[in-house]
Amino acid sequence: MRKLITAIVLFIALFQTSTLMAQDILKGNDLSTVRVDYLSDGDIAKIKTQLQSNNVTIDQAESMVLSKGMSATEFAKLKKRLALPTASKATADKTATKKKNADSENEEGDDDSGRKQEKIVNKKVKDSLNSLVFGSELFDNPTLNFEPNLKLATPVNYVLGPGDELQISVNGVQEFSDNVPVSVEGKVTIQYVGQISVSGLTIEAATQKIKGAISRVYSTVRSGQSQVGVSLSRIRTIKVTIIGSRQPGNYSISSLATVYNALFLGGGPGKNGSYRNIELIRNNKVYRNIDIYRFLVSGNQSDNVGLKDNDVIRIPAYTNRVTVEGEVKRPGIFEMKKGEHFSDLLNFASGFNEFAYTASVNVLQKTGKEFKVADIQAAKYGSYTPLNGDVYRISKILNRFENRIVIKGAVFRPDTYSFYQGMRVSDLIRQAEGLKEDAYLKRARIVRLKADLTTEMVNVDLSKVMAGDFNADLGLKKEDVVTVYSILDFKEEYTITIDGEIKRPDVYDYQDNLTLNDIIVAAGGLTGSASKRVEIARMIKTENIDDANPNRVELFNIEITPDSNEQATNFELKPFDVINIRRMAVVEKPEMVTIYGAVAYPGKYVLANKKEKIYDVIKRAGGLISTASLNGVKIKRPIKASQIEALENVNLNLGKKDSIQKKLEKKLKEDLKYATIPVDWSKVSKKQNSNANVTLLPGDEIEVSTFNETVKVAGNVLLTSEIPYVSGKGFNYYLDAVGGVDAKGWRKKAYIIYPNGQAAVSHPVLLFFRSNPTVEPGSQIIVPEKPETKKMGAGEWVSIASVLVSMGVLLVTALKP
């Protein structure tokens, strides 16, 4: 009981000391009894706050804290606790930390199995020097890294060493779990069990040894009530050296890594490195010779053995390399070993492709002084030994056929067929499914290739061949091309042309017994404006020249019934006849003009006759209403495509680079859709037979403006505005009313547009005096912009002055007596 009370008192004393220390670490006098392990996260947070409020770091406070009695061990614990995040911060950062760990897969290479391994990164460099060497692509592809799979079960023959970490667990009646590292002495320390030496043991042997040691401490393990589990939780890193690779050096890799993994990290063999005689040196002896071709050609990974610490991979220089070019499936540079033959080389190159000439192979060889060429026959492929530097060229097969024969023309299956000895024309025709009905039987053609590769033509009478005449049924040779003609090939393509008042005028094929009624129906029938008159022109055929008859064609005039598209006597047509369906003498569709604005009845009006005047149409529209402007009548006439085309055909001789004509054409096409015709209505209403009474054309638009009591002033003036009309006032009055002309305005080129579309400009009358046009209500005064002119610079003025001075000097000199 006394011991219990003493323990409680001691605990309370320690807790109070820790609390005092947490409340004021800088002001406490005795810190010798402080135990950092008993401080809560809240106490640590208070200490952090206290240090921050005094602007002191824990390192700066070290000497003071140690002088007040805190041991160095406790101070180290305190410093470690202060460096860790508090519970609140840890909670806040928990999600972010998990995400970071998931993205980076931990700096030490965690995987789903819980096993860890230091992350090994090696930047790959494209091998441009060895790009043609077979096997070099194996070490350029980043997806082929040969890294060991940490999720697989630990190999039973895996040998433990310093740096490994074991997860040891006891499950059952008694439970225990801990991760224990293998120390540099090769031992693991298990709580309550002690140290066990495992270095140099396989994982299987180490497991049995650990189970035996644990069973001596845990009685339930001996009785079988608890089970012991041993697994590899962290894999050590080993050091290997690679010599002769593209990136030679010392590499730290996983103890589970293999030779191919190390070769990949080293970039593969160097420029002159061997791919077939790589040495794995262990304990200063060649442990294994590695041939990468075994893996590349057949997928055999027997050479991909595991590595141990301080292994050396030596890549010597190659002894024998040859080159394969041309028609093989995998051309390139290949390394050959002693005892291998050309057939092995073909296997490395994946064999000939489908276009290769396989009977023999040409090889370019190097002697001690010069080159030489040799041919290897197919029978020697298995015995020929390639020499260093050989270049094998596999050529294409010839573009010719051993047994080809061709038939084309008027047969049912024109094509290429196989030739055989004794083959005749009738045999080939039977293979082509026989002659067509249009076949020309009098003659067929055979184009034959002679021995000197020139051609000759042989004619065949097919009528005799089909009748069974053996002498006419000629024997064929390979490469013969047989052509069977068609009677349609000799027939001219006859046509008939129909034009005029027909719905589908065109050129039509001629057939025997074709009549005029047939072609009219084929062309869609007559239009509504077709007359009963039809003219047919027929060419004249004769062997004799008749100078007295100048006619080039024979003309036929025929009458038909337009309503039924038929004629009383059906006229038979001949090849190349030209038919013209005439139009009725009088066929005029009603055409209209449009009138709008200040008239009684605006709208569209049909032109009653071809010479309808504007006065007549306005009267039909009810005349002008009271609000109409007598000076506001104008005609807007659509610009026709023919007018634009005529302008395009006119050569203004402005030069190739001048754009005036192009701008004018563009304005007519895109901007101006109508030409304006001003009408003097006062003159028209008094005298209808005057020139002012314009004759209208279909599509014209008549615009009658409403009377406007203002004058609009626009362009380069200070204020664009409409000024009330004042009788008797001229240009200057209205220009002054809007503030006058601005800096860019061209006053003397100002013009006026009257309501009827007519324009007028001011013009000089005497010296500096100008006559301005009369201003009327509804008019519009426009002030254009001055054209830009290039001003002379100071240098130009100096040049002119110098010329004037020179002329003055010459003049004075000339006038001297």
C-alpha positions, 0 to 999 in steps of 0.5 A: 500500500505504501508503494502505491501511495508513493507512486501516485505522489510521484506521478502527481509531482511529475504531472504538476512539474510538466504543467508548470513547465508547459505554462512557462518554460522560460521562467521556470527555475528547475526543469530537471524533473520534466518528462516530455513523454508526459506532456500532452499536445495542448502543453506542447501547443502552449510552449510553442505559443510562449516561444513565439510570443517571446520571439525565441526559437527552441534552438535559441532557448537550448542553453537556457533550458539545459542550465535549468536542469533539463537533460539533453535527452529530454531536450531532444525529445522536446525539440522533436515534439515541437517540430511535429504538428499538433493534433489540431493541425494534423487533423486539418492536414490529414486529407491533404497528406493522404492525397499527396501520398497517393499522388506521389506514391510515397518518396520511398515507393509504397505500393498497395501491398505495404512493401516499400522500396526506394524510388529509382529514377533514370532519365532516358536518352534517345540512342541515335548512335545505335538506332540501327543496331538490333536491340537498341530500341529495347533500352529507349522505350520508357515503358520497358524498365524491367522494375521488380514488382513489389506486389508479388510474394517474396521469393523464398530464395531471397537473401536478407541483408542490412537495409531490409525490414521484416514485419513480424507478427504473432496472432492468436491467444497472444498477439504481437506486431512490429517492423524490425530492420536488419541492422548493419551487423545483420541482426534483427531485434525483437522485443522480449525475444532479443537479437537474431542474426538473419544476414545471409539467410534466405527469407524462408530460413530466416522465418524458421529461425525467428519462429524458433526464437519467439516460441521460446518466449511465447508459450502459446506459440509452442503449443500452437495456440498462436501463429508467427508471421514473417514478411518482407516489409521493406527491401534494401538497396544494393549497389551495382556497377555497369561498365561499357554502357551508354551511361556507365557508373554505380547504380543504387537499385532494388535488391530484387532487381535483375540484370535487364533492369540494371542494363535499362538504367545504364541505357544499354550497350554503348556505341561499340558495346556487345549485345550478346556477350555481356558479363555478370561479374560476382566476387571477381568471377564471371558469374554469367554471360548474357545474350540479349538476342535470346530475349529479343528473338524468342522471349527467353528470360533465362539470362535475366538473373537477380543481382546482388550487392557489389555485382559488376555488369561488364559490356565488352566491345562487339566482335562481329557485326553485319548489316542487312538491307533491302527486302527483309522484315527487320533490316538493321545491324546485327551482332553475330557469335562464333558458329552462327550462320546466315540462316541465323542472321535471317532469323534475327531479321525475321526472314524475307518479306513477301517481295524478296528475291530468295534464290540468292543474296548479294553480300558486300565484303571487306578484305584487307585492302579493298571491297569484294562482292559475293553471291550466296545461293539459297542452298548455302544459307545454313552453312555460310558464316557471316564475316565482320563488316558484311553488308547483305543486300536482299533485292526485290523479285523481278516485275514479270510473270512466269505464266501470265496471259491476258484477254480483254474486250468483248468477252464476259470476263476479261482478266489475267489468266494462267498460261499452260503449254498447249493453250489455244485461243478457244481455251482462253475464250472458254476461261473468259466465259465466252464471247459477248453478243457484240463481239466482232468475229472477223478479226481479233488481235494478239500482241505477242512479246518476242525473245528480244522483248519487242512486240508483234501483232498476230490476227485471228479469225474468230468466226473460224475459231468458233466454228472449230477450225483447228488451223485458225485456233492459234496456239498461245504463248505466255505474256500474250495479250488477246483483244476481242473487238466489239462492233460497237467500237466501230460505230459512230456515236450519233446524236440529235440536237433540239433547241428553242421552246422546249423544256429540256433543250440538249443533245440526245443520243440517236436511235434507229427509227427515232421520230420528231414526236419521240424527241419532243417527248424525251425533251419534256414537251413544248413550252407555252410560248412554242409556235406550230413551226418547227425547223429541222436542219440535216447535213448533206451527204454526197460523194460529188462536189456540186459548186452550183449548190452552196447549201451546207444543210438541208432544211425542213419546215414542219408544222405541229400541234403545240397543245398535244406535242404531236404532228399529223405526219410523224417525221423520221429523224436522221443522225446529227439533225438539229431541231429548232422549236420557234417562238410565237410571234407575239408572246409578252408576259405582263411586266410591272413597275412599282410606285410608292411614296406620296401618291393616292394608291401606291403599289405595283402596276402592269405596264399597259404598253411598251411605251408607258410613261411615268405620267400615265402610271402616276395618274393610274395611281391617283396622282400626287397627294397634297403632301407630295413634293413636286421636286421629289419625283424620281425613278430608280432603275435596277442596274442590269448584269449586262451593264456591269459586264459592259463596264468590265469589257471597257479598257480605261487604260489606267494601268495594271496597278490602278484600282479605279476601274475595279472599285467602280465595278465593285461599287456597281455590283455590291453597293449600287443596285439602282440608277436614279433618274430625276423627274421634273414633275412640274414640266411633265404635268404641263407638257406630257410630250416633253423629254421629262416624261420618261418611258418606263421599263419593267422593274422600275421603281417610282418614288414620290417624296413627301414635302420636307421644309428643311435642308440637310447639311452633311459631310465635312462640316462642324455639325451635321444637321437639318436647317429650316428652309428659308426662301432666297437663302443660298449655300453660304447661309446653310453652311454657316448655320452648321458652323462652317466647313471643318479642317478637312472640308473641301468648300469649293467642291461642295454640291447639292442633291435635290429631292428628285435625285438631281445634283448640282455643284458650284462653278467659277464665273469670274476670277475668284467669284463662284456661282452656287446652285439654288437651294430648294426645300428637301435638298441635301448639301454635301461637303466632301473631304479634301484629298491628301497631298504630300507636303514638301519637307525642309530638304526639298525646300533647301534644294529648290532654294539652291536651284534658284540661287544658282539660276540667279548667279548665272543670270547676273554673270550673263548680264555683266558687260 
